[in-house]
Amino acid sequence: MPAHVLRAAGDDDRPGLADLLLPGDTVSTWSVAAVELCLSAGAVRAAYFVADRDGQLLGGAGIRPLAGAVADVFELGGVYVHSPYRCCGLATALLEHCMAVALAFGYRQCYAEVTAATPAATRLLGGRGFSTLQQPLGRTGRTDAERWYLRDL
């Protein structure tokens, strides 16, 4: 696969993000609205990143404060990779990029939650030092998650 660039999503990416965040082609359930909040001018300690190859969005992932949790915990979400680009390390690269930026934002822990219907997410998180939790942490707004993860940065 030709080289890609990981970068912060911007206004020019908004049309492509709607295609990227198609239900059924996802590893997370962040909606376009959730990503929009990360892109808004008032977003604090939140960001959405994309993997871009020559202007084509291959995938993305985001960070935002975890509602209802201590201030040094962020929620990882919106981890999406278009199916032709899966199993190439893009999700891992996006995850590690999010972790590095989150650390710079002052976060100390990463929280993620997934459903049993997303085994790719379970593999991604399980292989990257995340511990499993017995119950959710904070308030993400999701009601369908069955697996919860936490990792120190």
Secondary structure, 3 states (H helix, E strand, C coil): CCCCEEEECCHHHHHHHHHHCCCCCCCCCCCHHHHHHHHCCCCCCCEEEEEEECCEEEEEEEEEECCCCCCCEEEEEEEEECHHHCCCCHHHHHHHHHHHHHHHCCCCEEEEEECCCCHHHHHHHHCCCCEEECCCCCCCCCCCCCEEEEEEC
